[in-house]
Every structure is written in C-alpha cells, then in structure tokens.
Amino acid sequence: MSEQTDPAPGGDGTGGDWRPSREAVIDLLGLLALGELLAFERMAVDARLAPDLGRRARLGEAAVGEIRNYRLLADRLSALGVDPAEAMAPFQEAFRTFDAKTSPRDWLEALVKVYVGDAVGDDFFRAVAPKLESEDRALIERVLEEGSAAGLAADEIRAAVESDPAAAGRLSLWARRLIGEGINRALAVSAAHESLTGLISGDGGSVDELLRTLTRAHQERMRAVGLNN
C-alpha cells in the first residue's frame, strides 16, 4: 500500500486550492499500472481465440502496447519513490474477481470484453485525470490513447452484428454483464480506498456523478457498434 500522506492544502473537496494527495496519485497510478499489466496478459491469451492469424497478430500487437504503457506507469511510480509492485498489490484481488466472473468463451466475447469491460476502467481514469497535476494527467491521457485494441474490437463487433443480426442479442447480454461487473468493481475499489474516494469527490465531484458518466459512455459505446443497452 502506498505511504499515508496528508492531503495538500485545501484538499477537502471544497474547491479553491484543492489538489490530490500524494497517496491518491500513487494509488491511482498503481491501479492503472495493474490494469495495463493484466490487459497485456489477457490479450496475449485471448489472441488464441482469433479465427485467423491476421486478427491474432493485431490483438497481439495491442497487447504489446499495453505492456509499454505499464512500463511508463511503473517508471513514474519509481520516480515518486514507490515500488510499482507495492503500488499495484492492493488492487490485485479486485481484478482477479472481475476476470473470474467475465471469462470470454469465444473471439467475439473476448473483443466485447476489450471494448466494453476494459473501457469502464478507461472512462474512470478519464473522469479523474483532470484533477491531477499536469505531469500525471498527461501520462494517464497518453496511456489511455496508446496500445488499446478498442478499434479492432469495435470493427469486429460491428461486422459480426451486420452479418448476423442474431449475434446482437447474445453480445448485448454479455456487454451488460461486463458493464455491471465493471462498475461494481470500480465503485468497490474506490470505496475501499479512501485516497481514491477523496480523489473522486475532490474539487466538487461525487460518486453519483462518476456513475452517470460511466453509464452514459457505455450507452454511447454500445450504440456505436449496433448493440442494445
């Protein structure tokens, strides 16, 4: 667990000079670093579900991007004087639980998990990143932009639904399961770590507002590929 530190002056969520505590920044970076590391591992495994070598290679290339992102985050944590493994450790069980409940059965389910399940986490980080100082905010924005398989996933899902409209029902149900589990995990992790709760509520934010943001983003993402909310 990251070292306990006092919030910066004004860090009571009332605005003004509010800034995130060092602990909150470390926990947030540790959470994202673990997500990138595990996304690399999962994509490397799920690539075996691809129906041909071309798509297997594309998902494998995306996995390489995830491990590069992990290294950027690990280097930043080290620069802050923190062991990356220690920063990630408190969140390991939450990821294990999510993956245990959302194991894909085929190629399309694996892609929906990338497109919907992983995106819940990305939306969470996008929502809180603006509250960070410029260096850490820029790092998170860079990580979220690079190494993602979301483009591949969206194209594959859209093509599958267009060629077989019956697939939309199955994949929509799977996506709803993923978003439910993903939001539950995100809220549970935040509630279990005061530093993250403070980051969400700091500068006038709230958990309810974050939940609405995650839900809206999910609905737009589903519509974009022809799935039902």
Secondary structure, 3 states (H helix, E strand, C coil): CCCCCCCCCCCCCCCCCCCCCHHHHHHHHHHHHHHHHHHHHHHHHHHHHCCCHHHHHHHHHHHHHHHHHHHHHHHHHHHCCCCHHHHHHHHHHHHHHHHHHCCCCCHHHHHHHHHHHHHHHHHHHHHHHHHCCHHHHHHHHHHHHCCCCHHHHHHHHHHHHHHCCHHHHHHHHHHHHHHHHHHHHHHHHHHHCHHHHHHHHHHHCCHHHHHHHHHHHHHHHHHHCCCCC
